[in-house]
Amino acid sequence: MGFIPVVLLLFALSATLAQSTTTQRTNVTTQTTTQTTTQTTTPPPSCESKNGTSCEECLSNVNCLWCIPTKRCLTYPAKTILPPHSLCPLNDARWGLCTINFQILIITVSVAGALLIVGFFICIFCCCKCENIGSARFENNMNRKADKRKTKQGERTAELKTRHDEIRQKYGLSRASPYARFENPT
């Protein structure tokens, strides 16, 4: 029961991320085209220069991190994967999107990764299991056919034996001893 809300949350977050990344990409492409048309080599403004502005303006630069309680725009610490708590708490840090905090992003990505890994192992298990089941079926089928052949062969040999015994009785040859015809001269 708890699986369905997680999947729905995952889809909603991915849709939100997809929409915002496309708008950010268009903003970045328009900014880069305007920068290339002016032929200036000015570096992008630093994140700290955007302190006191809005979250959207701060996050227009990919290297920036917005902290809600302090309303500061900070340079994302690239050396650490997650920003330290002293810089900004994860619950209040925004990067990429102003609507999603780091905690939700980390939980969503970890759940999605875990689901992918579990799904991968389930697929591998099912493929191996189905292959073994198919082999067992094939083996059972071959054993049944071999048993049928053995029983038919046994029936044929018994029929041939009875026919040979009838012929031997007809001509006075008994099967009891190979020397019986020499002992009974009639």
N, C-alpha and C positions, 0 to 999 in steps of 0.2 A: 504494500500500500504506500509506503514511503518512497518508493522508486519513481512513481509517476510525477509527483511534484518536483523532484530533483531534475527530471528530464525536461519538464516544462520550464523550470527556471533556467536550465542550461540553454534551451532554445531561445528564450526571451533575451537572455544576456548576449548570446551570439548574434541575434538579430540587431540588438542595440549597438553592439560593437561594430557590426558590418555597416550600419547606417552612418555611424559617426566617423568611421575610418574613411568611408568614401567622401564625406564632406571635408574631412581634414585633408585628404589627398587632393581634392580639387582646390582647397585653399592653398596648400603647399605648392601645387603646380602653378597656380596663378601668381603666387608670390615669386616663385623661381623664374617664371617667364617675364615678370616685370623687372626682376633684378637683372636678367640677362639682356633685356632690351635697353636698359639704361647704361650697360657696359661699365658698371662700377663694381669694384671689388671690396665693398664694405662687408665686414663679417656680420652675421646676424646679431642682434642685440643680446646681451647676456640675460639670463633668467632673473637675476637680482634687480635688473633695471625695471622689471615689470611688477615690482612689489606694490601692493595697494591697488592693483587693477583687478579685473574680473578673472575668474577661473578659465573661461574660454580663451581670453587673450593670452594668459600665461601658458596654457597647454597648446597654443598654436605652434609653439616650438617643441619638438619631440624631446629635447634634452631637459625640459623643465618639469618640475614637480610642484603641485599646488597643495598648500597646507591650509585647511579650512579655519581652525581656531585662530591662527596668527595672521591669516590672509596674506601669506608671503608666497612668493614665487621663488623656488629654489632650484639650483642645478641638481639634476638627478645624480645620486652617487653611483656611478657606473662600476666602481670597484666592488661594491657589495651588491648582491642580487636584490635584496630588499632594503629600503631606507631604514636606518637605525631609528629606534624609538626616540632618541634624544633630538633627532632632526625633526621628525613629525610622527605621531602615532599612526599605525597602519589603518586604523579605523577612520582617521581624518585625512589621510593622504590621497591625492588624486593624481593619476598619470594617464594620459591618453584620452580619458573621458572624465567629465566633471560629475557624472551621475554614478559612477561605479568606484567604490573604494577598494583598497588593496586586499582587505580581508575577503570580500565577496569574490574578487578576481582570483585569489589564491585558492579558495575553496572550490570555485567552479572549475578551474583548470585541473586541480588535483582530482576531483570527482570524475571529470571527463577522461582524464588520463587513466584512472583506475578502471573505469568502465571499458575503455578501449583495451586495456591489458587483459582484463577478465574475459571480455568477448573474444579476444584473440586466442586465449588458452582454451576457452570452451569450443571454439571452432576446431582447433587442433585436436582436442580430445574427441569431438564428434567424428571428425574425419578418420582418425585412427580406429575408433570404436566401430564405425561402419565398415571400414576395410576388414577388420577382424571378423565381424559378423558375416560379411560376404564370404570370407575364406572358410569359416566354419560351415556355412550353408553349402558351399561348393564341396567341401570335404564330406559332409553328411550325404550329399547327393551321390558323390562318387562311391561311397561305402555302400549305399543302398543298391546302386547299379551292380557293384561287384558281388554283393550278396545274391542278387537275382541271378546273375550269371553262374554263380557257384551252385545254386539250387537247380537251375536248368541243366547244368552239366551233370550234377548228381542224378537227376531224373533220367537223363539220356544214358548215363553209364549203367544205371539200374535196369533200364529197358533193354539195353544191349545185352546185359548179363542174362536176363530172363530169356531173351530170344536165343542166345547161344546155348543156354541150358536146355531149351526145348529141342534145338537141333541135335545136341549131344544125346538126349534121351531117345530121339527118333532113330538115330543110328547106333545106339547102344554104347555110347561112350559116356562113362560117368566122370564126374569131375572130382570125385573123392581121391583117387590116386592116379598119377600119370601112368602107372604100370598096370592098371586094371584091365586093359584090353589084352595084355599078354597073359594074364592069369586066367581069363575066361575065354578059352577058345570054344566057340559054339559052331 
